[in-house]
Amino acid sequence: MAVPDDAYDRGHLAGEIAARLAGHDKHFGAINGSIEGLRLEMHQLTLAVQRLGDQAVSRDATVVTTAAALKDAEDARRAKSESSWSPMSRAATVLGALVALATLVGYLYLIRKG
């Protein structure tokens, strides 16, 4: 009877080993799935960081362009305001106002005198 017991024990031991190996296969499959999920998430994170970098570069370029445009507009406004009121035009305006005032005073004087 020693032979069947030995065969039974060997078969039982082989079955336990096969069951443990199957459990390890499932475990390795789960690990591989987790690694694949991590790889996908890392790829998405890399793309998100790249998009943020691209947005920052674009934003900075927009800020520089806007600042340059505002500076140019301010320079153009100043140049226009400085050139539109030259000393000659100021003198002509003052002279015109004095002539208008003198005319008004003369007109009122003539109306009162009759």
Buried (B, 14 or more C-beta within 10 A) or exposed (E): EEEEEEEEEEEEEEEEEEEEEEEEEEEEEEEEEEEEEEEEEEEEEEEEEEEEEEEEEEEEEEEEEEEEEEEEEEEEEEEEEEEEEEEEEEEEEEEEEEEEEEEEEEEEEEEEEE
